[in-house]
Amino acid sequence: MTTTVAPAAPRHEMINSRYRVLRELGRGGMGCVYLVEDLCFKARPTALKTILPDAASSDFLDRFRVEFLNLSKLTHPSLTAAYDFGQITGTNEHFYTTAFVEGVDLLEGTEGATADQLVDVITQTLSGIEFLHSHGILHNDLKPANVLLERLPGGAPSTNPVDLTRLEAAVYGRVGRVKIIDFGLLSAEHTTWRKILGTPRYISPERILRTAADRRSDLYSLGMLFYVLCARSHPFAAEGGQSLLQMHLKVDPPSLAGHRPDLPRVIIDLVARLIRKDPNDRFDSAAAALEFLSGGLGWAQSASPSRSRSLELDPGSMMFRDSQLQLLVERFRQTAASASSSPGAVIQGPSGIGKSRLAGDFRSIVQVEGGAFIEVGGAAVRGHLLPVMERVLHGLETSGSPGLEALRELGGSRGAGGEIADLLERKLLEEAVRVPVVIHFDDFQDASSAVRRFVLELVHALCSVSVGECGKPRLMLLLSRRDGKADGALKAADLLAIELEPFSSEQAREFLERIFGREAIPPEPLRTLVSAAAGNPGLLLELAKYLVEQNHVRRSGTRWLFPATLAGISLPDGVGTALKERMGTLDKSPRDSLKVICVACEPISLQVLASCLSMPEKRANQILERLGEKGLVAVQALDGSSAASRSGGELKRATRVYRVAHDGARIAVAERLTVEQKRSLHQSLARAFEAAPEDSPYQGERLHEILAFHWREAGNLPGFLRFAPL
């Protein structure tokens, strides 16, 4: 998130007792964007975008909500991750947060760029726009200020270029990662607008004429953007107004060859075709433009495998779960209207079936509709109630809840479990009168006895509570679990049961085509994959990664090359098995690193991992990059926490924290470890966390909870008692 407007003094110092404003990144006619420190997630630099109170019309607020919902559903290297939507306490000012991108706008970032570097930037931008278009979304305001170039540390490539085809090196970025931002004008294809919306210097002729526009309108804007990047000037001399719009309609731009004779001819022809007046004369899609570029530069002749291609093997958004999502939304709306007698819902299904993605999309809708969403998962659901309290604070602070001091004070005092449970229950019921609240317990089949007891008490309270003077608590419980077993009290609670069924054969085919492209997979391998996965989308994705990493499927230019048959290739028969097969190709050091990350149960820093394994941080970083390339480990955030400079507001240093990318990997690793191996790993982790520097992401009660957990699992009672809540 950024704009080109000069920064001004921030209007806020602290937002909702959670976001400390470090500086203003930019200001536009409708809102501000701030760099903030999220006190709940100090390990991730965050951008917070607000609507100015004077601009918060119902139409614009609706667009703001749609912008967030679309961003929250999409996952791609060229898009920023969306986090939370909320309202600033005591105001009618709404906001949402995303990952902060440390970068510059594309025009500034390509100053002095070589022809090869410009090719890289053009390739990345086309790849990101093709992803958006494949989901039926038009950006409608592509210009240098809305495409950032995220510089890589020390100018180093993000992936080892020796392992990449020429196209892949460009897509991963040798000069930095392209990030497309500012989706305030996004729309579906073929939308007709009554007004001319967009930036006049980059707007397409069909937008000027206010006719229905499709993805080729964005391609025209991209062509203008690419022209400016290469020529360092706009093709039309007019500064603005009607004269500029008339030139878009009637004047042919001069050839790029006169500005940059060093550019490959294919780039000159690509840009010229993108900015043709008639949409029918342009490329049909960004994918077609990429194919044209690939062929013209001779990249299509390379069919070498790349282990890092599995990073992009993801459909990018949830598929075929709309009816289940609608059931959850309807139950939430009934709860919000105090019209539901049920305490909530439970999502059931095996590993990989899509529970987390469904809950994630539901979370975004709850927040946009004014509710608070509280996420309790990972180590929090398997431990005692202090981390649950922490998650409750996170969710309520995002929604702007006042009066949370009692919870903070109890957490700081490390109160007794019964006292925490009583206060948590009371506060949740109180807050649920003020604002609708959803509290999601993920992996509930692994819940500790303390968490399970707390949930049952909540269910009992919701089923028996009467309407008080202030109204009925609007609290919805959401449980996700891999098995269909339930406690007797939960069975009697009338929870809405949502059983996620496997994909049909047709749905599985569409899922794979979303990943590889419609024409990529021959009929026989397609049938084999659909049959092997038995409709499990997580297994389909793992099988796809397995085939790529084993070099059975290769990349040629912009196309995937499949063998005519998969006969003779032994495919894994489950998500866990697929992950084991992929982990089995690792060397000893990456395997040991993965064991530490899985046993840690929550994201750990590079420093903690290196300390556990008694290896230099440089070596540990290389291993983490390798695990990330295989899609086994995910980077959760960059650390700008207590290392943030309070005077200048800048982030002094960035530290990545790492987590296992899929719960199935954690389970697969756990199955291979003996009791003694687990205890030894927990002991190493406890020592590493205790030795963590003062400016690490692990502070206060969070650090105490982590240490108590690992010393307990290591069988070290004195260590546990030093940090356990009283």
C-alpha positions in Angstrom: 0.0 0.0 0.0 1.4 3.4 -0.9 0.6 6.6 -2.8 2.8 9.2 -4.3 1.6 12.1 -2.1 4.2 13.5 0.3 3.8 12.2 3.8 2.2 14.4 6.4 1.9 14.3 10.2 -0.1 11.2 11.2 -3.7 11.9 12.4 -3.4 9.0 14.9 -0.7 7.8 17.3 -2.4 4.6 18.3 -5.3 2.8 16.7 -7.6 0.6 18.7 -4.9 0.0 21.3 -3.3 -2.4 18.9 -1.7 -0.5 16.0 1.1 2.0 16.8 1.4 4.5 13.9 5.0 4.8 12.9 4.6 7.2 10.0 2.2 8.1 7.2 3.1 6.5 3.9 0.8 8.5 1.8 -2.5 10.3 1.5 -5.0 10.5 -1.4 -8.4 12.1 -1.9 -10.2 9.3 -0.1 -7.9 8.1 2.6 -4.5 7.6 4.3 -2.0 4.8 4.4 0.1 4.3 7.5 3.1 2.2 8.4 2.1 0.7 11.8 3.5 -1.7 14.4 0.9 -4.4 15.1 1.3 -5.0 18.8 -0.4 -8.3 18.5 1.9 -9.5 15.7 5.1 -7.7 16.2 6.9 -9.9 13.8 5.1 -8.5 10.7 5.5 -4.9 9.5 2.0 -3.8 8.6 0.4 -1.2 6.4 -3.0 0.2 7.5 -5.3 1.9 5.0 -8.1 4.2 6.2 -11.0 6.1 4.6 -11.0 9.7 5.5 -14.3 10.6 7.4 -15.3 13.2 4.9 -15.0 10.6 2.1 -16.8 7.7 3.8 -19.9 7.7 1.6 -21.9 4.5 1.5 -20.8 3.8 -2.1 -17.1 4.3 -1.3 -17.3 2.3 1.9 -18.9 -0.5 -0.1 -16.0 -0.4 -2.6 -13.6 -0.3 0.3 -15.1 -3.5 1.7 -15.1 -5.2 -1.7 -11.4 -4.2 -2.1 -10.5 -5.9 1.1 -12.7 -9.0 0.5 -11.0 -9.6 -2.9 -7.5 -9.1 -1.6 -8.2 -11.5 1.3 -9.2 -14.3 -1.0 -6.3 -14.1 -3.4 -2.7 -15.4 -2.9 0.0 -14.6 -5.3 3.7 -13.5 -5.0 2.8 -10.2 -6.8 0.0 -9.3 -4.4 0.2 -8.1 -0.8 -1.4 -10.3 1.9 -4.5 -8.8 3.5 -4.9 -9.3 7.2 -7.8 -7.6 9.0 -10.7 -5.2 8.5 -12.0 -3.0 11.3 -13.3 0.4 12.6 -11.4 2.9 14.6 -12.8 3.1 18.1 -15.0 6.1 18.7 -15.2 7.1 15.0 -16.9 6.1 11.8 -13.5 5.6 10.2 -12.9 2.2 8.7 -9.6 0.6 7.9 -7.9 -2.6 6.7 -4.4 -3.9 7.1 -2.0 -5.7 4.8 1.6 -6.7 4.7 3.9 -3.7 4.3 6.1 -3.7 1.2 9.5 -2.0 1.6 9.8 -0.7 -2.0 9.5 2.2 -4.4 7.1 2.9 -7.2 7.9 1.2 -10.5 9.1 4.4 -12.3 11.6 5.3 -9.5 12.6 1.7 -9.1 13.6 1.2 -12.7 15.6 4.4 -13.0 18.7 3.4 -15.0 17.5 -0.2 -15.5 19.1 -2.3 -18.2 17.1 -3.9 -20.9 17.3 -7.2 -19.2 16.0 -5.7 -15.9 13.1 -4.1 -17.7 12.3 -7.5 -19.2 12.2 -8.9 -15.7 9.8 -6.2 -14.4 7.5 -6.5 -17.4 7.4 -10.3 -17.0 6.5 -10.1 -13.3 3.8 -7.5 -13.8 2.2 -9.5 -16.6 2.3 -12.6 -14.4 0.5 -10.8 -11.6 -2.1 -9.2 -13.8 -2.8 -12.6 -15.5 -3.5 -14.0 -12.0 -6.0 -11.3 -11.2 -7.7 -11.7 -14.6 -8.0 -15.4 -14.2 -10.2 -14.7 -11.1 -12.4 -12.3 -13.1 -11.0 -9.2 -11.5 -9.9 -6.0 -13.4 -7.6 -3.6 -11.6 -8.7 -0.5 -13.6 -5.9 1.9 -12.3 -2.6 0.4 -13.4 0.2 3.1 -13.2 3.7 3.4 -11.8 2.4 4.5 -8.3 0.3 1.3 -8.1 3.0 -1.1 -8.9 5.9 -1.3 -6.4 9.3 -2.8 -6.8 10.3 -4.5 -3.6 14.0 -4.4 -3.4 15.8 -7.7 -2.4 18.3 -7.6 0.4 21.7 -6.5 -0.9 20.3 -6.8 -4.5 20.5 -10.6 -4.2 18.1 -12.7 -6.3 15.2 -14.3 -4.4 16.0 -17.7 -6.0 19.2 -19.3 -7.2 19.2 -18.4 -11.0 21.2 -21.6 -11.7 18.0 -23.6 -10.9 15.7 -21.5 -13.1 14.8 -21.3 -16.7 15.2 -17.8 -18.2 11.5 -17.1 -17.8 11.5 -18.3 -14.3 14.4 -16.1 -13.3 12.3 -13.2 -14.6 9.1 -14.2 -12.9 10.9 -14.6 -9.5 12.7 -11.3 -10.1 16.4 -10.7 -10.3 16.1 -7.0 -9.5 13.3 -7.2 -6.9 9.7 -8.5 -6.6 6.9 -6.6 -8.3 3.9 -5.9 -6.0 0.6 -4.7 -7.4 -1.3 -2.5 -5.0 -4.3 -0.2 -4.6 -7.4 -2.1 -5.6 -9.8 0.8 -4.9 -11.2 0.7 -8.5 -11.3 -3.0 -9.1 -14.3 -4.4 -10.8 -15.6 -7.5 -12.6 -15.1 -7.8 -16.3 -17.6 -6.2 -18.7 -18.6 -3.6 -16.1 -19.9 -0.3 -17.5 -19.2 2.8 -15.4 -21.2 6.1 -15.6 -18.0 8.1 -14.8 -14.5 8.0 -16.3 -12.6 6.4 -13.4 -8.9 5.8 -13.5 -5.7 7.8 -14.1 -6.0 9.9 -17.4 -2.4 9.2 -18.5 -2.9 5.4 -18.4 -6.7 5.0 -19.1 -7.9 2.9 -22.0 -10.0 4.2 -24.9 -13.0 2.0 -23.9 -12.9 3.5 -20.4 -12.9 7.0 -21.8 -16.0 6.1 -24.0 -17.6 4.5 -20.9 -18.3 1.2 -22.8 -18.1 -2.2 -21.2 -14.5 -3.2 -20.7 -12.8 -6.5 -20.2 -9.2 -7.5 -19.3 -7.9 -5.9 -22.5 -8.6 -2.5 -20.9 -6.0 -3.3 -18.2 -3.6 -4.5 -20.9 -3.8 -1.0 -22.5 -2.9 0.6 -19.2 -0.1 -1.9 -18.8 1.2 -1.0 -22.3 1.2 2.7 -21.4 3.0 1.8 -18.1 5.6 -0.3 -19.9 6.1 2.5 -22.5 6.8 5.0 -19.7 9.2 2.7 -17.9 11.2 2.1 -21.1 11.2 5.5 -22.6 11.2 7.5 -19.3 8.5 9.7 -20.7 4.9 9.5 -21.7 4.0 9.0 -25.4 1.5 11.9 -25.3 2.7 15.4 -24.7 -0.6 16.7 -23.3 -0.5 17.0 -19.5 -4.2 16.2 -18.9 -7.8 17.2 -19.6 -9.7 16.6 -22.8 -6.6 16.9 -25.0 -5.0 13.9 -23.3 -8.1 11.8 -23.6 -8.4 12.7 -27.3 -4.9 11.5 -27.9 -5.7 8.2 -26.2 -8.6 7.9 -28.7 -7.0 9.1 -31.9 -3.2 9.5 -31.8 -0.7 6.6 -32.3 2.3 6.8 -30.0 5.8 7.0 -31.5 7.7 3.7 -31.5 9.8 2.8 -28.4 12.7 2.0 -30.7 13.4 5.8 -31.0 13.9 6.0 -27.2 15.6 2.7 -26.4 17.3 1.1 -29.4 18.9 -1.4 -27.0 15.6 -3.1 -26.2 14.8 -6.5 -27.7 12.5 -6.1 -30.7 10.0 -8.3 -29.0 9.6 -5.7 -26.2 9.0 -2.9 -28.7 6.4 -5.1 -30.6 4.8 -6.2 -27.3 4.2 -2.6 -26.1 3.0 -1.5 -29.5 0.4 -4.2 -29.5 -0.7 -3.6 -25.9 -1.5 0.1 -26.6 -3.6 -0.4 -29.8 -6.8 1.6 -29.8 -9.1 -1.3 -30.7 -9.2 -3.9 -28.0 -9.5 -6.6 -30.7 -6.1 -5.7 -31.9 -4.4 -6.2 -28.5 -3.5 -9.5 -26.9 -6.5 -11.5 -25.6 -4.9 -11.9 -22.2 -1.8 -11.3 -20.2 -1.0 -15.0 -20.6 -0.9 -14.5 -24.4 1.4 -11.5 -24.0 3.7 -13.6 -21.8 3.7 -16.4 -24.4 4.6 -13.8 -27.1 7.4 -12.5 -25.0 8.7 -15.9 -24.1 8.8 -17.0 -27.8 10.4 -13.8 -28.9 13.2 -14.1 -26.4 13.8 -17.8 -27.1 12.8 -18.9 -23.6 10.5 -21.5 -24.9 13.4 -23.7 -25.9 14.3 -24.3 -22.3 12.5 -27.1 -20.6 14.7 -27.5 -17.5 13.0 -28.3 -14.2 12.8 -26.0 -11.3 12.2 -27.0 -7.8 10.9 -23.5 -6.9 8.1 -23.7 -9.5 6.0 -25.4 -6.8 5.7 -22.0 -5.1 3.2 -21.0 -7.8 1.3 -24.3 -7.7 -1.8 -22.9 -6.0 -5.2 -22.0 -7.3 -5.0 -18.7 -5.4 -8.5 -18.8 -4.0 -11.1 -21.1 -2.5 -13.0 -23.2 -5.1 -16.3 -25.0 -4.9 -17.2 -24.2 -1.3 -19.6 -21.3 -1.9 -22.6 -23.1 -0.5 -20.8 -24.0 2.7 -19.5 -20.4 3.1 -23.1 -19.2 2.6 -24.3 -21.4 5.4 -21.7 -20.0 7.7 -22.5 -16.4 6.7 -26.3 -17.0 7.2 -25.6 -18.4 10.7 -23.5 -15.4 11.5 -26.1 -13.0 10.3 -28.7 -14.8 12.4 -26.4 -14.5 15.4 -25.7 -10.8 14.7 -29.5 -10.2 14.6 -30.0 -12.2 17.9 -32.2 -14.6 15.9 -30.2 -17.8 16.3 -30.7 -20.3 19.1 -27.6 -22.3 18.1 -24.2 -21.5 19.7 -22.4 -21.9 16.3 -21.1 -24.3 13.8 -18.5 -27.0 13.3 -16.5 -27.6 10.0 -15.4 -31.2 9.6 -13.3 -33.1 7.1 -9.9 -34.8 6.6 -6.6 -33.0 6.3 -6.3 -31.1 3.1 -10.1 -30.8 2.4 -10.2 -27.0 2.8 -11.3 -26.2 6.4 -8.7 -23.5 6.9 -9.4 -21.7 3.6 -13.1 -21.8 4.2 -12.7 -20.4 7.7 -10.3 -17.7 6.3 -12.9 -16.5 3.8 -15.6 -16.5 6.4 -13.4 -14.4 8.7 -13.0 -11.7 6.1 -16.8 -11.5 5.6 -17.4 -11.3 9.4 -15.0 -8.4 9.7 -16.4 -6.5 6.7 -19.9 -6.9 8.2 -18.8 -5.3 11.4 -18.1 -8.4 13.5 -15.0 -9.4 15.6 -13.3 -12.6 14.5 -11.1 -14.4 17.1 -8.7 -17.1 15.8 -7.5 -19.7 18.2 -5.3 -22.4 16.7 -1.8 -24.0 16.7 -0.1 -24.1 20.0 -2.9 -21.9 21.6 -5.6 -24.6 21.1 -3.3 -27.3 22.5 -2.2 -25.4 25.6 -3.6 -23.5 28.6 -5.8 -20.4 28.5 -3.2 -17.6 28.5 -2.6 -17.8 24.7 -6.4 -18.1 24.2 -6.7 -14.8 26.1 -4.1 -13.3 23.9 -6.0 -14.3 20.8 -9.2 -12.9 22.3 -7.5 -9.6 22.8 -6.2 -9.6 19.2 -9.7 -10.1 17.8 -11.5 -7.6 20.0 -8.9 -4.9 19.6 -9.2 -5.1 15.8 -12.9 -4.5 16.1 -12.3 -1.5 18.3 -13.5 -2.9 21.6 -13.1 -0.6 24.6 -12.6 -1.7 28.2 -10.1 -4.6 27.7 -7.8 -3.5 30.6 -9.1 -6.3 32.9 -8.0 -8.9 30.4 -4.6 -7.3 29.9 -4.0 -7.0 33.6 -4.9 -10.6 34.3 -2.6 -11.8 31.5 0.2 -9.7 32.9 -0.3 -11.2 36.4 -0.3 -14.8 35.0 -3.5 -15.5 36.8 -4.9 -19.0 37.6 -6.7 -21.0 35.0 -10.2 -20.8 36.6 -9.9 -17.0 37.0 -8.8 -16.6 33.4 -11.7 -18.8 32.2 -14.3 -16.9 34.2 -13.1 -13.5 33.0 -12.7 -14.7 29.4 -16.3 -16.0 29.4 -17.7 -12.9 31.0 -15.8 -10.5 28.7 -16.8 -12.4 25.6 -20.4 -12.4 26.5 -20.3 -8.7 27.3 -18.5 -7.8 24.1 -20.9 -9.9 22.1 -23.7 -7.6 23.2 -21.9 -4.6 21.8 -20.6 -6.3 18.6 -21.2 -9.7 16.9 -18.2 -12.0 17.8 -17.1 -15.2 16.2 -14.4 -17.3 18.0 -12.8 -20.0 15.9 -11.0 -22.9 17.5 -9.0 -24.6 14.7 -7.8 -28.3 15.0 -10.3 -28.8 17.9 -9.6 -32.5 17.8 -6.2 -31.6 19.4 -7.6 -29.2 22.0 -6.2 -29.4 25.5 -8.5 -30.3 28.4 -8.4 -26.7 29.5 -9.5 -25.3 26.1 -12.1 -28.1 25.7 -13.5 -27.3 29.1 -13.6 -23.6 28.3 -15.5 -24.2 25.0 -18.0 -26.5 26.8 -18.6 -23.8 29.4 -19.2 -21.2 26.6 -21.6 -23.6 24.9 -23.5 -24.0 28.2 -23.6 -20.2 28.8 -24.9 -19.5 25.3 -27.6 -22.1 25.5 -28.8 -20.9 28.9 -28.2 -17.2 28.9 -31.2 -14.9 29.1 -31.6 -11.6 27.4 -30.3 -8.9 29.7 -31.0 -5.3 30.0 -28.5 -4.5 27.2 -29.6 -7.4 24.9 -28.6 -10.9 24.1 -24.9 -11.8 23.6 -24.2 -12.3 19.8 -21.5 -14.8 20.1 -20.9 -17.6 17.5 -18.6 -20.5 18.1 -16.8 -22.0 15.1 -14.9 -25.3 15.6 -12.8 -27.0 12.9 -11.8 -30.6 13.3 -10.4 -33.4 11.2 -12.6 -36.2 12.8 -16.3 -36.3 13.2 -16.3 -37.1 16.9 -17.8 -34.7 19.3 -18.3 -34.4 23.1 -21.8 -35.2 24.4 -22.4 -31.6 25.3 -21.4 -30.4 21.8 -23.7 -33.0 20.2 -26.6 -31.7 22.2 -25.8 -28.0 21.4 -27.3 -27.9 18.0 -24.1 -26.8 16.3 -24.5 -26.4 12.5 -22.5 -29.3 11.1 -20.7 -28.5 7.8 -19.1 -31.6 6.4 -16.7 -30.8 3.6 -17.1 -33.4 0.9 -14.4 -34.3 -1.6 -14.4 -32.6 -5.0 -16.3 -34.3 -7.8 -14.2 -35.5 -10.8 -15.3 -32.4 -12.8 -14.4 -30.1 -9.9 -11.0 -31.8 -9.5 -10.4 -31.3 -13.2 -11.2 -27.6 -12.9 -9.0 -27.3 -9.9 -6.0 -28.8 -11.7 -6.7 -26.6 -14.8 -6.6 -23.5 -12.5 -3.1 -24.6 -11.4 -1.6 -25.7 -14.7 -3.7 -24.1 -17.4 -6.6 -25.4 -19.4 -4.6 -27.1 -22.2 -1.7 -28.4 -20.1 -2.7 -31.8 -18.9 -3.3 -34.7 -21.3 -6.4 -36.8 -20.6 -4.7 -39.8 -19.2 -2.6 -38.0 -16.5 -5.6 -35.9 -15.7 -7.7 -39.0 -15.0 -4.9 -40.6 -13.0 -4.4 -37.5 -10.7 -8.2 -37.1 -10.2 -8.5 -40.7 -9.2 -5.4 -40.8 -7.0 -6.5 -37.7 -5.0 -10.1 -39.1 -4.5 -11.4 -35.5 -4.6 -9.2 -34.1 -1.8 -8.0 -30.6 -3.0 -5.0 -30.6 -0.6 -3.8 -34.0 -2.0 -4.3 -32.7 -5.5 -2.0 -29.8 -4.7 0.6 -32.0 -3.0 0.5 -34.4 -6.0 1.1 -31.5 -8.3 4.1 -30.3 -6.3 5.4 -33.9 -6.1 5.3 -34.3 -9.9 7.1 -31.0 -10.4 9.8 -31.6 -7.8 10.4 -35.1 -9.1 10.8 -33.6 -12.6 8.0 -35.6 -14.1 6.4 -32.3 -15.0 8.5 -29.5 -16.5 8.2 -25.9 -17.5 8.7 -24.7 -21.1 8.3 -21.0 -21.5 4.9 -20.2 -20.1 3.6 -23.7 -20.5 3.7 -26.9 -18.4 4.9 -30.1 -20.1 3.2 -33.3 -18.9 4.1 -36.8 -19.9 1.5 -38.6 -22.0 1.0 -41.0 -19.2 1.8 -41.3 -15.5 2.0 -45.1 -15.7 5.0 -46.4 -13.8 5.1 -43.3 -11.5 4.1 -44.3 -7.9 1.8 -41.5 -6.6 1.3 -40.9 -2.8 -2.1 -42.1 -1.5 -2.7 -39.3 1.0 -1.7 -35.8 2.0 0.5 -37.1 4.8 2.1 -39.7 2.5 2.7 -37.0 -0.2 4.4 -34.8 2.3 6.5 -37.7 3.6 7.6 -38.5 0.0 8.5 -34.9 -0.6 10.3 -34.7 2.8 12.1 -37.9 2.0 14.1 -36.2 -0.8 15.6 -33.8 1.7 19.2 -34.0 3.0 19.8 -34.5 6.7 20.2 -30.8 7.7 16.9 -29.7 6.0 15.1 -32.7 7.6 16.4 -31.8 11.0 15.4 -28.2 10.5 11.9 -29.2 9.5 11.6 -31.4 12.6 12.5 -28.3 14.8 9.9 -26.1 13.0 7.2 -28.7 13.3 7.8 -29.5 17.0 8.0 -25.7 17.8 4.2 -25.5 17.0 4.4 -21.8 16.2 6.6 -19.6 14.0 10.2 -19.4 15.0 13.0 -17.0 14.0 16.1 -17.8 12.1 18.1 -17.2 15.2 16.1 -19.8 17.3 16.5 -22.4 14.5 20.2 -21.8 14.2 20.6 -22.0 18.0 18.7 -25.3 18.2 20.8 -26.9 15.5 24.1 -25.4 16.5 24.8 -24.0 13.1 25.7 -20.6 11.6 22.7 -18.4 10.8 23.9 -18.2 7.2 23.6 -21.9 6.8 20.2 -22.0 8.6 19.0 -19.3 6.2 20.0 -21.4 3.1 18.1 -24.4 4.5 15.0 -22.3 5.2 15.1 -21.0 1.6 15.3 -24.6 0.3 12.3 -25.6 2.5 10.4 -22.6 1.3 11.1 -23.5 -2.3 9.5 -26.9 -1.7 6.5 -25.3 -0.1 7.1 -27.1 3.2 7.9 -24.0 5.2 6.2 -20.6 4.9 7.5 -17.2 5.8 4.9 -15.6 8.1 6.3 -12.1 8.5 9.2 -9.7 8.7 10.1 -8.5 12.2 9.9 -4.8 12.8 8.8 -5.1 16.4 10.7 -3.6 19.3 13.5 -2.8 16.9 11.4 -0.1 15.4 12.9 3.3 15.9 10.4 5.4 17.9 11.9 8.7 16.9 12.2 8.2 13.1 9.5 5.7 12.9 11.5 3.4 10.6 12.1 -0.3 11.0 15.7 -0.8 12.0 15.9 -4.5 10.9 13.9 -7.2 9.5 13.7 -10.8 10.8 11.7 -13.5 9.1 9.8 -16.0 11.2 9.0 -19.4 9.8 6.1 -21.9 10.3 5.2 -25.2 8.8 3.2 -24.6 5.6 0.6 -27.3 6.2 -0.6 -29.0 9.3 -0.2 -32.3 7.5 3.6 -31.8 7.4 3.5 -31.3 11.2 1.6 -34.6 11.6 3.8 -36.4 9.2 7.0 -35.3 11.0 5.4 -36.2 14.4 4.6 -39.7 13.3 8.3 -40.3 12.5 9.7 -39.1 15.9 10.1 -41.2 19.0 9.2 -39.9 22.4 12.8 -39.3 23.3 13.5 -37.5 20.0 10.5 -35.2 20.7 11.7 -34.5 24.3 15.2 -33.7 23.0 13.8 -31.3 20.4 11.6 -29.5 23.0 14.6 -29.1 25.3 16.7 -27.6 22.5 13.8 -25.2 21.7 13.4 -24.2 25.3 17.0 -23.3 25.6 17.0 -21.4 22.3 14.0 -19.4 23.3 15.5 -18.6 26.7 18.6 -17.3 24.9 16.7 -15.2 22.4 17.9 -11.6 22.4 15.8 -8.8 24.0 14.8 -7.4 20.6 13.4 -10.7 19.4 9.7 -11.2 18.6 9.3 -13.3 21.7 8.5 -11.1 24.7 6.6 -11.0 28.0 3.8 -13.5 28.5 4.1 -14.9 25.0 7.7 -16.0 25.8 6.6 -17.4 29.2 3.9 -19.5 27.5 6.3 -20.8 24.9 8.9 -21.7 27.5 6.4 -23.4 29.8 5.1 -25.5 26.9 8.6 -26.6 25.7 9.9 -27.4 29.2 6.8 -29.4 30.0 7.0 -31.4 26.7 10.7 -32.0 27.4 9.7 -33.5 30.8 11.6 -30.8 32.7 9.4 -30.0 35.7 11.6 -27.3 37.2 11.8 -25.5 33.9 8.0 -25.7 33.5 7.3 -24.4 36.9 9.6 -21.3 36.3 7.3 -20.1 33.5 3.9 -21.8 33.9 0.9 -19.6 35.0 0.2 -19.8 38.7 
